[in-house]
Amino acid sequence: MKRPVVTCPQCGKSVAWDNSNPFRPFCSERCKLIDLGQWATESYRIPDTGKDSEKQESDPSGSEK
């Protein structure tokens, strides 16, 4: 059976997805730590659509009436 191959989300290198790679989906510990650092410094963000913030501004308690 052929092993699935994925792309490292950090550097783009092709990596076999199997139990022999403890860093999957990353190719190495270095790429894994770089990604962790980006999360820790809040480099990754989900864009704000503004819909939830408008509700919170009109009702600061967050409860619906």
BELKAVEN-V44408 format. One record per residue. N is the residue number from 1. RES is the residue in one small letter. SS is DSSP state (a for helix, b for strand, c for the rest). PSI is psi in whole degrees, 0 to 359 (* if undefined). OMEGA is omega in whole degrees, -180 to 180 (none if undefined). Layout:
{{N | RES | SS | PSI | OMEGA} {N | RES | SS | PSI | OMEGA}}
This chain:
{{1 | m | c | 136 | -177} {2 | k | c | 135 | 179} {3 | r | c | 139 | 176} {4 | p | c | 144 | 179} {5 | v | b | 131 | 178} {6 | v | b | 167 | 178} {7 | t | b | 133 | 177} {8 | c | c | 125 | -178} {9 | p | c | 344 | -178} {10 | q | c | 308 | -174} {11 | c | c | 346 | 178} {12 | g | c | 2 | -180} {13 | k | c | 144 | 177} {14 | s | b | 134 | -176} {15 | v | b | 136 | 175} {16 | a | b | 134 | 180} {17 | w | c | 94 | 177} {18 | d | c | 175 | -176} {19 | n | c | 347 | 180} {20 | s | c | 346 | 178} {21 | n | c | 101 | -178} {22 | p | c | 351 | -176} {23 | f | c | 4 | -175} {24 | r | c | 141 | 11} {25 | p | c | 6 | -180} {26 | f | c | 160 | -179} {27 | c | c | 337 | -176} {28 | s | c | 169 | 177} {29 | e | a | 325 | 180} {30 | r | a | 311 | -180} {31 | c | a | 323 | 178} {32 | k | a | 316 | -180} {33 | l | a | 326 | 176} {34 | i | a | 316 | 179} {35 | d | a | 317 | 178} {36 | l | a | 319 | 178} {37 | g | a | 324 | 178} {38 | q | a | 324 | 175} {39 | w | a | 317 | -177} {40 | a | a | 326 | 180} {41 | t | c | 8 | 179} {42 | e | c | 36 | 175} {43 | s | c | 331 | 177} {44 | y | c | 128 | 180} {45 | r | c | 147 | 175} {46 | i | c | 127 | -177} {47 | p | c | 141 | 179} {48 | d | c | 125 | 180} {49 | t | c | 345 | 178} {50 | g | c | 344 | -177} {51 | k | a | 313 | -179} {52 | d | a | 323 | -178} {53 | s | a | 329 | 177} {54 | e | a | 320 | 178} {55 | k | a | 319 | -179} {56 | q | a | 326 | 179} {57 | e | a | 323 | -179} {58 | s | a | 329 | 179} {59 | d | c | 93 | -174} {60 | p | c | 337 | -180} {61 | s | c | 340 | 179} {62 | g | c | 358 | 180} {63 | s | c | 147 | 178} {64 | e | c | 142 | -180} {65 | k | c | * | none}}
